[in-house]
Amino acid sequence: MKKVRKAVIPAAGFGTRFLPATKAQPKEMLPIVDTPTIQYIVQEAIDSGIEDILIITGRNKRAIEDHFDTSVELEQLLQQQGKKQHLDMVRNLANIKVHYIRQKSARGLGDAIYCAKSFIGDEPFAVLLGDDVVYNTHTPCLKQLIDCHYAHDGVTILGTQFVAPEKVSSYGIVSGREIEPNVYEVAGLVEKPPLEYAPSNLAVLGRYILTPDIFDELEKTPQGAGNEIQLTDAIARLSSRILAYSYEGVRYDIGDRLGYLKATVEYGLRNPQLAEAFKNYLQELDIDAVMNES
Ligand code: G1P
């Protein structure tokens, strides 16, 4: 069985839900506490054993490339100031093997993944969506999916979790039956169904292990929901076996402002340098008084 060595991170979207913050900077660079969101995603890939990462970018995304590049002036300054910890941090970022391809027009997630065809070649690969940040203390989310892929003959794996019924119309939804704890044999897959047509509330949440036959399907997939070429539709067309894995971890929808705020608060509370002071601040905060000021 081939190893999962490569990962694709689509990052070409406009981030309109975060305007004006995203007018001149990529939404993937918005920080949770002090770290750009895309860095959490890249770190999860590396912690899961991924060796090469392809980021699908678009216009206005240069800051992402700069972030994972060497910064000579900054390194010199940190060296002069004797800030070893910071120096190591920026050097480590530049050592990650990240590659870039531009998606020329915003034709949907399926089209973005198709841009990775020649980079991927003939091997299984991971996809991580930047809007889904997953916190884990034990096994990184992507590693859980890769382990499931190896345990089941190298088939396609969809990273899923159950969501509240009112949320099903925001996600790709799976129909299937549980074949072992947390593993579902996928019988159908539909992109953003209205609640009354949703086959379940098991949602695809930002992580996939795909096999290279997906590229043949992506080539043939017509525009779907939102007039975009949907990855979900191409996966649903696969003749090869598909499993859904309900992963463990606290998942944040940071494509949504409320989800982003929740992530900021919870990551702040987990940060060793901030935790105590931030906890005290939150406990003493007179929420109603602040709300009445608005
Ligand atoms: C995408 C996918 C969808 C998935 C969701 C969350 O939608 O098309 O199937 O459930 O991400 O991972 P988007 O949120 O980009 O509209």
Residues whose N, C-alpha, C, O or C-beta is under 5 A from the ligand:
A	BS01	G1P	L129 S170 Y171 G172 V204 L205 G206 T232
